[in-house]
Amino acid sequence: MNSQEQECEEQFERMQQAGGMSSTAQLVGAYVTAEAANFELFNQVAGINTQAAQLQDLIVQQQLLIGRLR
């Protein structure tokens, strides 16, 4: 085993210990679950940002209309 492989093994063992997981499958499963949750949150934030931008555009349009009606 070369030094890079050894380093990977040691890092993987540290991750297993830190996460309290005994198997590679558990560690990978926890990672996939967390990544799916993060992606869902990212999509929610992107949707909220889109809505905020649309509302800001609407505010500008309404302000222009109010200015024309004065």
Residue pairs with C-beta under 8 A, 6 or more apart in sequence:
1 9
12 24
12 27
15 27
16 22
16 23
16 24
16 27
19 26
19 27
19 30
21 27
21 30
